[in-house]
Every structure is written in structure tokens, then in C-alpha cells.
Amino acid sequence: MYPNLYFAFQDLLGLDWPFLKLVNSFGFFVAMAFISASFILKREFIRLTESGAFSSTTSQNIIGKPATPFEIISQACIGFIFGWKFLYLAIHAGTLFDGSALPQAHLFSSEGSVLLGLGLAFILGGWRWYEGRKNTLQTPKTETIEMPPYEHVGGILTVAAVGGILGAKLFHLIEYPDQFIAFFQNPSLNAFIGGLTIYGGLIVGGLSVYLYSRHYGLKFLNVADASSPALMLGYGIGRIGCQISGDGDWGIPNTHPQPNWLSWLPEWTWSYNFPNNVNGMGRFILESDPWTIYPGYGTCLNTGVYPTSLYETTMAVILFAILWKLRTRFSTAGLLFATYLMLNGIERFFIEKIRVNTTFDFLGITMTQAELIAVLIFIGGATLFYFLKKKKG
């Protein structure tokens, strides 16, 4: 497993590019999940527009105005932050990240290059001023622009990402209240980013998309249908990041021998110790262990566990294929989304049986937060499917 892209490129391709230590494996695959979801969502928006489910909208746009001071300053601020921190770390990665020094220690510190920051701020701010000046008209005019529905994809993904991250963090803190207290006692960006609960992201992100759709006059059930395959595929790709980085989304200890009917698969697909996991959990890797020790990491779980993130990726890809096949079979808006909710609930409920999570008692039944939400999501999807079918009939 590879906690960041540097070790992956070094091991798989023999390339020694220290700046890649800035790119966490989990974050990389989350980005890939959003890119894939964007591609699928755009295709579905185009298809549904051609079928008449969506229609283009118009907006008024003033052209010929110079760049405002706010636009210039905000662009310059982005340039300063990028140059001061990220460009500085990328240039000096070979020395800063040498040995066991982790990128996080530098990323969430005050060190950086003010000179690089000011230089990039001047370039980006100046470019924004130049672009505005070049397109300035003596008399600005208002144009009516037709906006195809698929152009909302960027906005939908943005609100889904912001709402999803906030919701995922909120639900995680509810599930682990000790981390909630610790966060306020010692707040930091690193502490905020670490620890996310997928269902919190799904619920709050979904609510954000609903409000966005309502604001722009998009039919939410059609938006939900278009999003369903993208959500499932994105989830599967995101779980690849969990598997490769070892972020703690693994299963319970698995000391059982690998069944004969699975002998064609590598042993790590049955039970895995997650060496060099990003959480630094378990014991230190020994020289007698069959794993390389990565500087700054170097721990592995004491006992092999079920690699549940791998199983979820596999199931998500299969369920994506099912949704992709069904998307043209349903003529009633919302049926595909209802199917997605039911499939999602079933998959997560059963994977929780072998995952590590905090449990609680609900009506005398011991379950995890995810199991309870999975049941509610399945019931919600089944109820929606029933009433949509009944309404159509």
C-alpha cells in the first residue's frame, strides 16, 4: 500500500519525484472520483435533455466591463497562497521531506516563500486585470445567454462536495464524540480533514443538491436519477483510495484461512495487515516482514483484517453497471434514484458486518450508525419506488 503517490511512483515506476509526497493517495482517488462522476453526470444530463426531462434556461450577462478590484484581489490571493505554500514545498520537496519528515508537518505550518507568493500573486492578479481590460467595451452591454442543462454539472458537484465534506465530518464527530471534544480543544485543518463518514456526506450533500436544483428550476428527481450512477461509481473509486492509503476503513480481524474457492486470488484480498497505513496504527514493521518500510510510516496491523474497502469498490462497480443498464429502462423520474438508495442500503448494511465501527443499542438491537442509516435509506428507497410506481399506474 502507498500512503502517497511518491511511494507508488517509486515502487511501481522507479521514479523518484519528492514533490509527489504532497499528494496523498486518498485525496488523489477522491479527486478521481469527482472527475469520473462529472463525466458520467454530464453524459446523463445530455441524455435526459434530449429526452425532454431538462430544458435550457436563459440568463442575463453583462459583457464589456473591466475586472473589478475584488476579482483582481481574489485572484492575487489565490496566487499568493499557491506560491507561498505549494510551489515552495514542491520546489524544496527533496530536502524538506527527506528521511521521516512528513509533508503534513510542513503543509500545516507557517513556513513558505513570501517571495514566490508575491510573484505568483502579481502574475495571476495582473493577468486578471489584463483580461478584463482587453475585453472592456466603451459601453458595456447586456446579453441573453442560453444555458444548456449540462452546464449545471460543475455547480452541482461543487455544492455536493462542500455539503458532502461538512456532512461527512459532522456525522463522524457525532459517531465519535471524543474527537468532537478534542477538535475544539485543539482545532487544526489536519484534524478537520481527518475522519469522515460517507453517509453524512451523502445526506448533507444530497440536501445541498436539492436546494441548488430548486434554486435553478431543475427537477430534482431527474437530477437525482442522473446522479445515481455517478454516485455509485464515484464511491467505488473513492474506496480505492481508502484501500491504498490505509485510512482506517478496514474490517474486523480475519484469522481464518483463505477458502479454496478463493485460492485464485492473492492472499491480501482475504486478509491484509495494511503496512505503512497513513494512520500509523498497529506495530512497527520488522525486517522479517515481507513489506518495505516507508520513512515516516512503517507500521502494520498486528492481525490481518478484511480489506472491506476493496470489497466495496468491487460491489460499487457491479452496482454501477446495474444502474447504468437500468437508466434507460425506467421512464418515470425518480425510479432509478430509488433503486440506487435500495442498492446502496443493502451493500452498506452487509459490509458493516465485517467492518470496524462504533456500535450502539437501538430498540434493544446492537448496530452501527451506518447500519441504521443503511436501513433507513433502503426503506426510503423502497417507499419512493412504491409510490412512484403507484402514481404511474
N, C-alpha and C positions, 0 to 999 in steps of 0.2 A: 504494500500500500504506500501511497505517496501523499504526505501532508501538504505539499505544494508542488507546483509544476516544475520547479528546479530539479527535484529529485527524480521526477518522472522522465524529464528530458535527458538527464544524466544517465539514468539506468537503461532506458529504452533506446535512446538515440546516440548516447555517448557525447552529448553536448553539455558544455559547462558554461551556462549563462546565469550568473548570480542574480541578475535583476528579476529572474522568474521566481525567486523566493518571495517576492511581493504578491504573487498570485496564488492564493490559497486554492487548493483543489476543489473544496466545497463551493467556494464563491465562483470559480470558473464554470462548474457544471450548473450552478443556479443561473448564471448568465446564458449558458447554452440552452437551458430550459426555457428562458424567456424568448430567446431568438427563435427556437423551434415553435413555441406557442404562437408567436407573432406570425410566422409563416402559415401555420395551419389556420389561425383565426382569420387572416386576410383572405385566404382561399375560400373559407366558408362564407365570409361576408359578401364576396363577389358572387358566389353561387346563389346565396339567398336573395341578393339584389336582382339577379337575373330571373329568379322565380317570382319576384314581386313582393317578397317579405319585407324588404327595405326599399326606401326611395331616397333619392338625393335631396339634400337641403341646400338652401342658399344663405349666404352671409354677406354683410357689407364690410368692405375692406378699403381703408384709406391708403392710397399709394402716393408716393412722391414726397413724403415727409422725411426730414432728416432724422438721424438717430437721436433719441432723447438722452439726456445726461444719465438717467437711470440705466438705460440699455448699455451705454458705454462703460459706466462704472461697474455694473454687474458682470459684464464680460471681462473686464480687467481683474475683478476679484477672483473669478474662476481661474484666470491665467496665473494670478499670484499664488493661489493655493496649490495649483498643479505644479508650478515651477519650484516653489519654496519647499514642498514636501516630496512629491512623487518623482519629479525629474531629478532632484538631488539624490534621493535614495537609489534610483535606477543607475545613475552615473557612478555612485560610490558603493554599489552593492557588493563588489568584490572584496572590499575591506570591511565595510560595516557588518556584513553578515558572515564574516569569517568565523570558523570554529562553531561554537554552540550558540552564538548570538542569534536570537530570533527576530524576524522582521517586525513583529508586533511591538517589540520593545522600542524600536525606532519610530514606527508608524504612529504610535500614540504618545509621542513625546514632543517636546518643543523644538527639537533640532531640525535644521533645514538650511537652505541657502536663500537669504533675503535677496541677494543679487539676481539669482535665477528667477525668483518670484517676481521681482520688479521688471526684469527683462521680458518675461512672458506676459505679464500684465500690460506692459506697454505695447507689445505686439498685438495681442488679442483686442485690447481696448482701441488701439489705433486702427486695426482692421475694421472693427465695427463702425467707427466714425467714418472711415473712408467709404465703406459700402453704402452707408446712409447718404453721404454727400454725393456719391456718384449717381444715385438713383433719385436725388431730390428734384422735384419739379417746381417751376416758378409758382404754379398754382396747383396744390395737391388736389386730387380728385377721388371721388368715391366710386368704387366698382362693386357690382354684384357678382359674387363668385359662387359657382355651383360646387358643392362639396359632396363627392361620392361617399357612400356609407363606409367603405373600407378605410377611408382616411381617419375614422374614429378609432382604428385599432391601436394607434400609438397612445391616444388618450385613455382608452380602456385599460391597456396594460400598465400605464403609469399609475392610475388610481388603484388598480388591483395590487400593484407592487407596494405602494405606500400603505394602503389599508391592510394588505396581507402581512407585511412585516410588523406593523403595530399590533395587529390582532394576534399574530403568532407569538409575539413577545408577551402580550397581556395574558394570554391563556397559559403560557409557560410559567409565568410568575404566580398565577392562581394555583397551578398544579404543584409548584414548588415554592411555598410562601417564605421559606428561609432565604431563598435567593432574592425574593422581593425586598425583604428587610435589609439584606446585605447590599443590594444595589443602591438603596437610598443612604446607607451608611457610608458607602464608598463608591459613588457614581463614576462611571467611565464609559467611553464609547465602546471599548472592548467588551465590557460587562453587558452592555445593552445588546450588542450584536450576537453574543453567545447565548445559546438556549432559545430555541423556537419550537412552537407546537403547530403542526401543519393544519389542524382543524381550526385553530384560532385564526390562522391566515385565510383559510377558505371562507369562514363565516364573515369576518370583517371585510375581507377583500370582496366577497360577493355583494355585501351591502353597499360598498363603495361603487361597484359597477352598476348596481341598481339605481343609485342616486344619479350617477353620470348618465345612464340611459334615459332616465326620466327628464333630466335637465335638457338633453338634446333631442327629445322626442323619438327615441329609438324604442321599439317594442322589446321589453325586457326578456320575454320568453324566447324570442328569436335570437337575441344576443346570448342568452344562456345556452340555447341549442348550439349556436356557432362556437361557443367557448368550451363545450363539453369535451370534444376530442382533444382540443388543445390543452385543457387542464390535465387530462389523464396522461398524455404524452409528456407534458412538462414535469409532472410529478415523478414519472419514471426516470427521466433524465436527471432530475434533482437528486433522486436517491442514489444515482451512480456516484455523485459527489460525497454522499454520506458513507458509502462503501469504501471509496478510495481514500478518503481523509481519515476515517475512523472517528467520527464526531460524537460517538456515544449512542447512535441509533442502531444498536445491535440487539441480539436476542439473549435469551437466558442460556446458562451453561449447557453445553451439549457434549456429554462424555460417552454417548452411545456410539458404537462402531457404525461406520457407513454401510447402509444396506447394499446387498449385492446388486439389486436392480438399479442402483445409482453408481455402480463401480466405474462407469464410463466417464463420470465427472471428476474433476480434481477434488482432492480431499478438503480443500479450503472452502468449497461450496457447501460442504456439510457442517464443518466445524472449523472456526477460524479464531486466531488469537489477536488479530488486529495489531501487528507490530508497527511501531512508530506512529501510533494514533495521536491526533492533534490534541486530545485531552490529557495526554500524559498519564493515562490510567494503567494500573497493573504493576508488574515488577519490571526491573531493568532487563533488557535483552542480554543474554550471556553469549560468550564466544562459541559455546557449544550449540547454540540455537541456529536454525537454518536461515536466519534473517540478517540482513545488513543493518548496522546501527547508523541512523542518520543523526548528525550533530544537532543538538538542541531538542531531540526527541528521544528515541531509544528505549521506549517501554513497550510491553506487550501484556495482554491479559493473562492472568495466571492459568485460567482454564479456557479451552476453546468454547466459543458460543455460536449460536445460529447466526449466520450472516443475513439477517432479515432484510436489510436494505437491498441486497442482491435479489432476494425473493420478490420484494415489492417492485423492483424495476422490471423483473420478468413478468409479473402479473399485470403491471401497468401497461406494458407494451401489448400484451394479449388483449386486455380490455379496451385499449385504444383501437386496435384492429376491429373489435366487435362494434364499437361506437362508429367507427369510420364506415363500416359496412351498413349499419342501420340508419345513418344520417339521411340517406335518400329514400329509405323505406317509409319513414313517418311523414305524413302530410300535415299533422296537427302540431302547431307550435307548442313546445314545452315537453313533448313526449321524450325526445332524446335527452333533455336535461333531467327529466325524472328517472330515466334509465341510468344515466350517469350517477345520480345520487344513490340508487339502489346498488349498483355495482361497486361504487366507492365504499358504501357502508359494509357490504359483505366482505370485501377484501380486507378492510382495516380491522373489522371485528375479529376475523380469524387469525390475522397476523399478530394481533395483540396477545394471543395465547402463548406465543413463544418470544415476545419482546420484553425488555426490561422497562418497567414503568411504575410509577407510584399508584397504588390501589386505594380504594375507599369503599365503604359499605353504603349501598343504596337499596333501600327496602329489603334489607337482610341479604343482599347479593353483593359479593365482593367483586369489584370490577375496576378498570382503569378509566380515567377521564375520556380517553379516546374510544374505549368500548361503548360507553354511554352515548357519546356523540354519534358514533357509527350507527348505533341502533336507532337513534332519533332521526338521523339523516336517511336511513333506509326507510323508516316509517313515513317520513316526509315525502320521499321519492315515490313510494308505493301509493300514498294518498293522492299526490298530484297526478300520477299516471291514471289512477282510477277515475278521478273527476274529469280529467281531460277526455278520456275515452267515453265516459258517460255523457259529457256535454256534446261531443261529436255525434254520438248516437241519438 
